[in-house]
Amino acid sequence: MKEKKEIRVAVAGPRGRMGLETIHMIAQAPELKLVAAIDRSHDGARVADVTGAAGLDGLVYTDIDACFSKENVDVLIDFTNPDVGKHNLQKAIDYGVRPVIGTSGFTNDEVDRYRRQMDEKKLGGIIAPNFAIGAVLVMKFSQMAAKYFPDAEIIELHHDKKKDAPSGTAIKTAELMTKTREAKQQGASDEKETLPGARGADYDGMRIHSVRLPGLIAHQEVLFGGKGELLTLRHDSMDRASFMTGVHYAATTVMDLETLIYGLENILD
């Protein structure tokens, strides 16, 4: 059997909650090697000193161009914010680095634009609103259920530091549901909001509600209503470690891809 090549990884945002969890995951994964981190400060410091993850030899770079010019990087893992994530994704494409992006806020047009560039280079990558396997399964189950229960509402609940609403996971769930759901406007035909926004965001007639509270991590509930019955699909991430199985899978899978994939569900066997 041919021995698999070690995958050399750079992590953007190593001091963030998801970035730090990714650093610790890589430290425990024998097939992954952390060669660098990209941060807004601590240029030239050892990643181990900045993150507290022992046994890592990579350096911190504040300049992504310097990082990709000096280090041999196979995969970039990014959990920063929409503006930085888009900048880093473009740099990864420019340098032929395979991106794994967990930052939400990408429009379909933006994904298409990045995909065209990556197709020209036969460069694999993935953008995923959610890397938790359970959350991805809820998306797929919701797509199945929407065929039979067109009346549905989504409630997503996240920590109070999350910048975008609705979440990328909720939007992706609704997008998948429209592929099987018969389009309809839900609620009473003459309903009126006594407070603006009370019914939530409107996505193809479905409603999406966003909750932001301290103490939450990432949670989603999809409710389907039918005559005399209610179907509820729910996923809860109580710890950011729940995302790491998907991140690890994506980081190894992109090495065999030649295009940009949007959504972890599209690479799961």
Secondary structure, 3 states (H helix, E strand, C coil): CCCCCCEEEEEECCCCHHHHHHHHHHHCCCCEEEEEEECCCCCCCEHHHHHCCCCCCCEEECCHHHHHHHCCCCEEEECCCHHHHHHHHHHHHHHCCEEEECCCCCCHHHHHHHHHHHHHHCCCEEECCCCCHHHHHHHHHHHHHHCCCCEEEEEEEECCCCCCCCCHHHHHHHHHHCCCCCCCCCCCCCCCCCCCCCCCEEECCEEEEEEECCCCCEEEEEEEEECCEEEEEEEEECCHHHHHHHHHHHHHHHHHCCCEEECHHHCCC
